[in-house]
Amino acid sequence: MKKKKKLKRRLKKNLMLVLKLSVIMALTGISGFYFLNMLINSGLNVQTHELVVGLGEAVQAADFISNYDAEKITAVFEKEPERQEGKQEVVLIVTNSYGKSKEYKETLKFVKLDDIPPVISGVREITVNIGDPVSYLEGVTAIDNIDGIIDITVEKASVNTREEGTYSIMYEACDSSGNVTQVSSVVNVKRESYSQIQLNELADKVLSQITDTNMSMAQKAYAIYQYAHTHIVYTGERLASDWDTESYMGLTNIESTGQSGGDCHTYCSVAKILLDRAGAKTIRVERRNGQPGNTHFWLLVNLGSGWYHFDAINVFDDDFECFMKTDAEVKEYSKLRKDYYDLDETVFPASPTTPFK
């Protein structure tokens, strides 16, 4: 019964429209008819475009129409799009204020949303002397699964290198999808002590004995490696509770008696001060998840061509010489000496893939 009433109303409406058009044609002629027809179809000729959206995002038919005017037209899908990755064809039905409609076909592409934040590596605690510049981004990288290597910003407003103290800093990386990663650290600003001056003088003295100005940085680094490797005897006991004193005592013992006892701290600290004074860049590395009695320290060294592993320790009777080794090379050695160079790759910079030359 309702369908019959609805059909009667539609027939009546169409009849009235025909009568009106007939009257208008009679009064105005053909030109008036075309003008009225153009008026009734106004707004239906729209410009559409392809749409790319994330799988989790809402999409409406109006999103496909350039310069969409909601007061003049409405737009709906003939059939709701399927929520699946990839391209599909959709049919849009555009209707104007006179009830006239027109169909348009367009392409909709659903893509997976990037919700994985970038990874910041190489952040570490920084220690400088009063007045020294701070290299905040040295050895620090940010890599995103979509964008690759991306920029890093450092919030360091609180740092005052003119005053001794410990200052908080924050590293931040944001990918093109808006995913943000933050990693905090600190900058220790300390006053150079008399013992530090003595240590530098002693290290410079040793360097003058084992290197010369004609050597390349690689040759100087290898001379330092040999110095620590051959003059320190592994005893399993460190010499001091702090790194600077360890360096000073190790160098003093070697210079006075020809050798020094010690453990990985001694090899690491002696090599580090000599490399630093020679102009190399160094990062101290600690074995990941090392337990008391099972820790190990070594260095990452950059001579200008990337970060390589440097460990002058002389404890195993094998042919492995850990001088400027890649990540792959120390991982391979760690199969022989289980987890010996177990490196946390989220903290330290990656080495080049090619062996050091």
BAMAR-374977 format. One record per residue (C-alpha): residue number from 0; residue in one letter; x, y, z. Coordinates in steps of 0.5 Angstrom, whole numbers, plus 500, padded with zeros to 3 digits. Example, Ala and Ser with C-alpha at 12.3 -4.5 7.8 and 13.67 -1.06 7.14 Angstrom:
[node 0; "A"; [525; 491; 516]]
[node 1; "S"; [527; 498; 514]]
end
This chain:
[node 0; "M"; [500; 500; 500]]
[node 1; "K"; [506; 505; 502]]
[node 2; "K"; [509; 503; 495]]
[node 3; "K"; [503; 505; 491]]
[node 4; "K"; [502; 512; 495]]
[node 5; "K"; [510; 513; 494]]
[node 6; "L"; [509; 511; 486]]
[node 7; "K"; [503; 516; 486]]
[node 8; "R"; [507; 522; 489]]
[node 9; "R"; [513; 521; 484]]
[node 10; "L"; [508; 520; 478]]
[node 11; "K"; [504; 527; 480]]
[node 12; "K"; [511; 530; 482]]
[node 13; "N"; [514; 528; 475]]
[node 14; "L"; [507; 530; 471]]
[node 15; "M"; [507; 537; 475]]
[node 16; "L"; [515; 538; 472]]
[node 17; "V"; [512; 536; 465]]
[node 18; "L"; [507; 541; 466]]
[node 19; "K"; [511; 547; 468]]
[node 20; "L"; [516; 545; 463]]
[node 21; "S"; [511; 545; 458]]
[node 22; "V"; [508; 552; 460]]
[node 23; "I"; [515; 555; 460]]
[node 24; "M"; [517; 552; 453]]
[node 25; "A"; [510; 556; 451]]
[node 26; "L"; [512; 562; 454]]
[node 27; "T"; [519; 563; 453]]
[node 28; "G"; [521; 558; 447]]
[node 29; "I"; [526; 553; 446]]
[node 30; "S"; [532; 558; 449]]
[node 31; "G"; [528; 558; 456]]
[node 32; "F"; [528; 551; 456]]
[node 33; "Y"; [535; 550; 455]]
[node 34; "F"; [536; 555; 461]]
[node 35; "L"; [532; 552; 465]]
[node 36; "N"; [535; 545; 464]]
[node 37; "M"; [542; 548; 465]]
[node 38; "L"; [539; 551; 472]]
[node 39; "I"; [536; 544; 474]]
[node 40; "N"; [543; 541; 472]]
[node 41; "S"; [547; 546; 476]]
[node 42; "G"; [553; 543; 480]]
[node 43; "L"; [553; 536; 477]]
[node 44; "N"; [559; 537; 473]]
[node 45; "V"; [565; 537; 478]]
[node 46; "Q"; [572; 535; 478]]
[node 47; "T"; [574; 528; 482]]
[node 48; "H"; [581; 526; 483]]
[node 49; "E"; [584; 519; 486]]
[node 50; "L"; [585; 518; 494]]
[node 51; "V"; [590; 515; 498]]
[node 52; "V"; [588; 514; 505]]
[node 53; "G"; [591; 509; 511]]
[node 54; "L"; [587; 503; 513]]
[node 55; "G"; [585; 506; 519]]
[node 56; "E"; [583; 513; 516]]
[node 57; "A"; [575; 515; 515]]
[node 58; "V"; [574; 516; 508]]
[node 59; "Q"; [567; 520; 505]]
[node 60; "A"; [565; 521; 498]]
[node 61; "A"; [566; 528; 498]]
[node 62; "D"; [574; 527; 499]]
[node 63; "F"; [574; 525; 492]]
[node 64; "I"; [571; 532; 489]]
[node 65; "S"; [576; 538; 489]]
[node 66; "N"; [573; 544; 491]]
[node 67; "Y"; [567; 541; 494]]
[node 68; "D"; [561; 545; 496]]
[node 69; "A"; [556; 542; 501]]
[node 70; "E"; [551; 548; 500]]
[node 71; "K"; [550; 546; 493]]
[node 72; "I"; [551; 538; 492]]
[node 73; "T"; [551; 532; 496]]
[node 74; "A"; [556; 526; 495]]
[node 75; "V"; [555; 519; 497]]
[node 76; "F"; [558; 512; 495]]
[node 77; "E"; [554; 507; 491]]
[node 78; "K"; [557; 502; 495]]
[node 79; "E"; [561; 503; 501]]
[node 80; "P"; [569; 501; 499]]
[node 81; "E"; [572; 495; 502]]
[node 82; "R"; [577; 496; 507]]
[node 83; "Q"; [583; 492; 504]]
[node 84; "E"; [590; 494; 502]]
[node 85; "G"; [591; 496; 495]]
[node 86; "K"; [587; 500; 489]]
[node 87; "Q"; [579; 499; 488]]
[node 88; "E"; [574; 503; 484]]
[node 89; "V"; [569; 507; 487]]
[node 90; "V"; [562; 510; 484]]
[node 91; "L"; [560; 517; 487]]
[node 92; "I"; [553; 519; 486]]
[node 93; "V"; [553; 527; 486]]
[node 94; "T"; [546; 530; 487]]
[node 95; "N"; [545; 537; 487]]
[node 96; "S"; [539; 542; 490]]
[node 97; "Y"; [534; 540; 485]]
[node 98; "G"; [535; 532; 486]]
[node 99; "K"; [539; 531; 479]]
[node 100; "S"; [544; 526; 480]]
[node 101; "K"; [550; 524; 476]]
[node 102; "E"; [555; 518; 477]]
[node 103; "Y"; [563; 519; 477]]
[node 104; "K"; [568; 513; 478]]
[node 105; "E"; [575; 514; 481]]
[node 106; "T"; [580; 510; 484]]
[node 107; "L"; [581; 509; 492]]
[node 108; "K"; [588; 506; 495]]
[node 109; "F"; [588; 504; 502]]
[node 110; "V"; [595; 503; 505]]
[node 111; "K"; [598; 501; 511]]
[node 112; "L"; [599; 506; 516]]
[node 113; "D"; [606; 508; 519]]
[node 114; "D"; [606; 507; 526]]
[node 115; "I"; [613; 505; 528]]
[node 116; "P"; [617; 510; 531]]
[node 117; "P"; [625; 511; 529]]
[node 118; "V"; [630; 508; 532]]
[node 119; "I"; [636; 513; 536]]
[node 120; "S"; [642; 510; 537]]
[node 121; "G"; [649; 512; 540]]
[node 122; "V"; [646; 516; 545]]
[node 123; "R"; [651; 516; 551]]
[node 124; "E"; [653; 520; 557]]
[node 125; "I"; [658; 526; 555]]
[node 126; "T"; [663; 528; 560]]
[node 127; "V"; [667; 535; 558]]
[node 128; "N"; [672; 540; 562]]
[node 129; "I"; [669; 547; 563]]
[node 130; "G"; [670; 551; 557]]
[node 131; "D"; [670; 545; 552]]
[node 132; "P"; [665; 545; 546]]
[node 133; "V"; [660; 539; 547]]
[node 134; "S"; [659; 534; 541]]
[node 135; "Y"; [652; 532; 542]]
[node 136; "L"; [651; 528; 535]]
[node 137; "E"; [658; 525; 535]]
[node 138; "G"; [656; 517; 534]]
[node 139; "V"; [649; 519; 534]]
[node 140; "T"; [644; 516; 529]]
[node 141; "A"; [636; 516; 528]]
[node 142; "I"; [634; 511; 523]]
[node 143; "D"; [626; 510; 521]]
[node 144; "N"; [623; 504; 517]]
[node 145; "I"; [620; 508; 512]]
[node 146; "D"; [624; 514; 511]]
[node 147; "G"; [631; 511; 513]]
[node 148; "I"; [636; 516; 516]]
[node 149; "I"; [633; 522; 519]]
[node 150; "D"; [635; 528; 523]]
[node 151; "I"; [636; 529; 530]]
[node 152; "T"; [634; 535; 535]]
[node 153; "V"; [638; 536; 541]]
[node 154; "E"; [634; 539; 547]]
[node 155; "K"; [640; 542; 551]]
[node 156; "A"; [638; 549; 553]]
[node 157; "S"; [640; 547; 561]]
[node 158; "V"; [647; 546; 559]]
[node 159; "N"; [652; 551; 562]]
[node 160; "T"; [659; 549; 560]]
[node 161; "R"; [662; 555; 564]]
[node 162; "E"; [660; 551; 570]]
[node 163; "E"; [661; 545; 573]]
[node 164; "G"; [655; 540; 574]]
[node 165; "T"; [651; 535; 571]]
[node 166; "Y"; [646; 537; 566]]
[node 167; "S"; [640; 533; 562]]
[node 168; "I"; [639; 533; 555]]
[node 169; "M"; [634; 530; 550]]
[node 170; "Y"; [635; 527; 543]]
[node 171; "E"; [629; 527; 539]]
[node 172; "A"; [627; 524; 532]]
[node 173; "C"; [621; 525; 528]]
[node 174; "D"; [619; 521; 522]]
[node 175; "S"; [615; 524; 516]]
[node 176; "S"; [608; 520; 519]]
[node 177; "G"; [609; 524; 526]]
[node 178; "N"; [612; 518; 530]]
[node 179; "V"; [617; 521; 535]]
[node 180; "T"; [622; 518; 539]]
[node 181; "Q"; [626; 521; 545]]
[node 182; "V"; [632; 519; 548]]
[node 183; "S"; [635; 522; 555]]
[node 184; "S"; [642; 523; 557]]
[node 185; "V"; [646; 528; 561]]
[node 186; "V"; [652; 532; 560]]
[node 187; "N"; [658; 532; 566]]
[node 188; "V"; [662; 538; 566]]
[node 189; "K"; [668; 538; 570]]
[node 190; "R"; [673; 542; 572]]
[node 191; "E"; [680; 539; 569]]
[node 192; "S"; [684; 537; 575]]
[node 193; "Y"; [692; 537; 576]]
[node 194; "S"; [692; 530; 575]]
[node 195; "Q"; [688; 530; 569]]
[node 196; "I"; [694; 535; 566]]
[node 197; "Q"; [699; 530; 569]]
[node 198; "L"; [695; 525; 565]]
[node 199; "N"; [695; 529; 559]]
[node 200; "E"; [702; 530; 559]]
[node 201; "L"; [704; 523; 560]]
[node 202; "A"; [700; 521; 555]]
[node 203; "D"; [703; 526; 550]]
[node 204; "K"; [710; 524; 552]]
[node 205; "V"; [709; 516; 551]]
[node 206; "L"; [706; 519; 544]]
[node 207; "S"; [712; 522; 542]]
[node 208; "Q"; [716; 516; 543]]
[node 209; "I"; [712; 511; 539]]
[node 210; "T"; [709; 515; 534]]
[node 211; "D"; [712; 521; 529]]
[node 212; "T"; [709; 526; 525]]
[node 213; "N"; [710; 522; 518]]
[node 214; "M"; [705; 517; 521]]
[node 215; "S"; [698; 517; 518]]
[node 216; "M"; [692; 516; 523]]
[node 217; "A"; [692; 509; 522]]
[node 218; "Q"; [699; 508; 523]]
[node 219; "K"; [699; 512; 530]]
[node 220; "A"; [693; 508; 532]]
[node 221; "Y"; [696; 501; 531]]
[node 222; "A"; [702; 503; 534]]
[node 223; "I"; [698; 505; 540]]
[node 224; "Y"; [695; 498; 540]]
[node 225; "Q"; [701; 495; 540]]
[node 226; "Y"; [704; 499; 546]]
[node 227; "A"; [698; 497; 550]]
[node 228; "H"; [698; 490; 547]]
[node 229; "T"; [705; 488; 549]]
[node 230; "H"; [706; 492; 555]]
[node 231; "I"; [700; 490; 559]]
[node 232; "V"; [700; 483; 562]]
[node 233; "Y"; [693; 481; 564]]
[node 234; "T"; [692; 479; 571]]
[node 235; "G"; [684; 480; 572]]
[node 236; "E"; [685; 486; 577]]
[node 237; "R"; [684; 493; 575]]
[node 238; "L"; [689; 499; 578]]
[node 239; "A"; [684; 504; 580]]
[node 240; "S"; [676; 505; 581]]
[node 241; "D"; [676; 511; 576]]
[node 242; "W"; [678; 511; 569]]
[node 243; "D"; [683; 517; 569]]
[node 244; "T"; [687; 514; 575]]
[node 245; "E"; [687; 507; 571]]
[node 246; "S"; [690; 511; 565]]
[node 247; "Y"; [695; 514; 569]]
[node 248; "M"; [697; 508; 573]]
[node 249; "G"; [698; 504; 567]]
[node 250; "L"; [702; 509; 563]]
[node 251; "T"; [706; 510; 570]]
[node 252; "N"; [708; 503; 571]]
[node 253; "I"; [710; 502; 564]]
[node 254; "E"; [714; 508; 563]]
[node 255; "S"; [718; 506; 570]]
[node 256; "T"; [718; 498; 569]]
[node 257; "G"; [717; 497; 562]]
[node 258; "Q"; [710; 493; 563]]
[node 259; "S"; [704; 494; 568]]
[node 260; "G"; [699; 489; 570]]
[node 261; "G"; [691; 490; 569]]
[node 262; "D"; [685; 487; 566]]
[node 263; "C"; [680; 490; 561]]
[node 264; "H"; [679; 497; 564]]
[node 265; "T"; [687; 498; 564]]
[node 266; "Y"; [688; 496; 556]]
[node 267; "C"; [682; 500; 555]]
[node 268; "S"; [684; 506; 559]]
[node 269; "V"; [691; 506; 557]]
[node 270; "A"; [689; 506; 549]]
[node 271; "K"; [683; 511; 550]]
[node 272; "I"; [688; 516; 553]]
[node 273; "L"; [693; 515; 548]]
[node 274; "L"; [688; 515; 542]]
[node 275; "D"; [684; 521; 544]]
[node 276; "R"; [691; 525; 545]]
[node 277; "A"; [693; 523; 538]]
[node 278; "G"; [686; 526; 535]]
[node 279; "A"; [682; 520; 534]]
[node 280; "K"; [675; 519; 536]]
[node 281; "T"; [673; 514; 541]]
[node 282; "I"; [667; 511; 545]]
[node 283; "R"; [668; 506; 551]]
[node 284; "V"; [664; 500; 550]]
[node 285; "E"; [661; 495; 555]]
[node 286; "R"; [659; 488; 554]]
[node 287; "R"; [651; 488; 554]]
[node 288; "N"; [648; 484; 560]]
[node 289; "G"; [655; 483; 563]]
[node 290; "Q"; [655; 480; 570]]
[node 291; "P"; [660; 482; 576]]
[node 292; "G"; [666; 478; 574]]
[node 293; "N"; [664; 477; 567]]
[node 294; "T"; [664; 484; 564]]
[node 295; "H"; [668; 487; 559]]
[node 296; "F"; [670; 494; 556]]
[node 297; "W"; [673; 495; 549]]
[node 298; "L"; [673; 501; 544]]
[node 299; "L"; [670; 504; 538]]
[node 300; "V"; [675; 508; 534]]
[node 301; "N"; [674; 513; 529]]
[node 302; "L"; [680; 515; 525]]
[node 303; "G"; [676; 519; 519]]
[node 304; "S"; [672; 513; 516]]
[node 305; "G"; [667; 510; 521]]
[node 306; "W"; [667; 507; 527]]
[node 307; "Y"; [671; 500; 528]]
[node 308; "H"; [672; 496; 534]]
[node 309; "F"; [679; 496; 538]]
[node 310; "D"; [681; 492; 543]]
[node 311; "A"; [688; 491; 545]]
[node 312; "I"; [687; 486; 551]]
[node 313; "N"; [692; 480; 551]]
[node 314; "V"; [689; 474; 554]]
[node 315; "F"; [687; 469; 549]]
[node 316; "D"; [692; 465; 545]]
[node 317; "D"; [689; 466; 539]]
[node 318; "D"; [691; 469; 532]]
[node 319; "F"; [685; 474; 533]]
[node 320; "E"; [688; 482; 533]]
[node 321; "C"; [682; 486; 535]]
[node 322; "F"; [685; 492; 531]]
[node 323; "M"; [679; 496; 527]]
[node 324; "K"; [675; 491; 526]]
[node 325; "T"; [667; 491; 523]]
[node 326; "D"; [661; 489; 527]]
[node 327; "A"; [661; 483; 523]]
[node 328; "E"; [668; 481; 524]]
[node 329; "V"; [667; 481; 532]]
[node 330; "K"; [661; 478; 532]]
[node 331; "E"; [664; 472; 528]]
[node 332; "Y"; [670; 472; 533]]
[node 333; "S"; [664; 472; 539]]
[node 334; "K"; [662; 465; 536]]
[node 335; "L"; [669; 462; 538]]
[node 336; "R"; [669; 466; 545]]
[node 337; "K"; [661; 466; 546]]
[node 338; "D"; [658; 473; 547]]
[node 339; "Y"; [665; 476; 548]]
[node 340; "Y"; [664; 482; 544]]
[node 341; "D"; [656; 482; 545]]
[node 342; "L"; [654; 489; 543]]
[node 343; "D"; [648; 493; 544]]
[node 344; "E"; [647; 496; 537]]
[node 345; "T"; [641; 500; 539]]
[node 346; "V"; [646; 504; 543]]
[node 347; "F"; [653; 504; 539]]
[node 348; "P"; [654; 507; 532]]
[node 349; "A"; [654; 501; 527]]
[node 350; "S"; [661; 500; 523]]
[node 351; "P"; [662; 500; 516]]
[node 352; "T"; [661; 494; 512]]
[node 353; "T"; [667; 493; 509]]
[node 354; "P"; [674; 492; 513]]
[node 355; "F"; [678; 497; 515]]
[node 356; "K"; [684; 499; 510]]
end
